[in-house]
Amino acid sequence: MAPRLLSAGSMTEIVRGTRYPIDGRAQRIIVAGFAEFTQRGVRAARMSAVAREAGVSLATLRQYFPTREELFREVIRSTIVRLIRHPPESGTPTTGQPMVGRIRQLLRQFWQTMEDPEQAALLRLALGELSAFPELAVFHTTEVIGRAVGRLEAMLSEGARSGEIRVRDVRIAARVILAPLITYALWFASPGIYGDLTGPDRHRTEEAVIDLLVGVVVGAAA
């Protein structure tokens, strides 16, 4: 399955770190890079294989992404980061909802993003291999986990100011909520390994985990 990338209306966005726009060739390179990284990892990924799969020369690939690390960054930007920034419209929290309901909806979106097999493969790769690539590890933490934490912190702060929720420390609360959520979503993304822990009913477990985390960490104001 190809990763979810830019919409047609965003095709002229400039790739950071290069002098080329995101055109059709860049899209093919990103898709091929996604597959190569999830299958082989960062260390073993071959730029020649990415170029061959994308139907471009190695020289052309390096004009867009001079290094393997820059290609990995753009794969992350074009998949997980874009989903965090722009979640599916049908599940986007609306400002008219009570804050606790908006927080639950955000957590569902994040769960579903992390549970997607391709996205989970990238997250497992980041957690398991990027310690050997400190700059990429920091990039992934900032661009993926940091953005999700930031969105949740902002919602918790807004709810606390309005009196809808009670939380002593929004910074700690956001991290306490997301850490187990990420772990559980990764378990569900690998049923062959963690199936005995998760059970088969994904939807029921998702709702139960979210209800538990929100209920324990975020106390609704009386």
TARAFEN-V219940 format. One line per field, one symbol per residue. phi: phi as a letter, one per 40 degrees, with the letter a starting at -180 (. if undefined). psi: psi as a letter, one per 20 degrees, with the letter a starting at -180 (. if undefined). A space follows every 50 residues. Layout:
phi=???
psi=???
This chain:
phi=.cccbccccbccccccgbbbccbcccdccccccdcccccbgccccbcccc ccccgbccccdcccbcbcccccdcccdcbccccccbcddcbcdbcccdcc cccdccccccdccccddcccccccccccbcccbdccccdccccbcccccc ccdcccccccccgcbbacbcccdcccccdcccccccdccbcccbdcccgc cccccdcccccccccccbcccc
psi=pqqobqrhijijppppirkqrnahghghggghggggghhirggipphhhg gghikrrhgggihgnhrhghggghgghiegghhggmrphhjpqqiiqqgh hhgggghgggghghhpgghhghghgghhhihimgghgggggghfgggggg gggggggghghijhrpphohggghhhghghgggghhghimhhgjhhhhri nggggghggggggghghoppq.
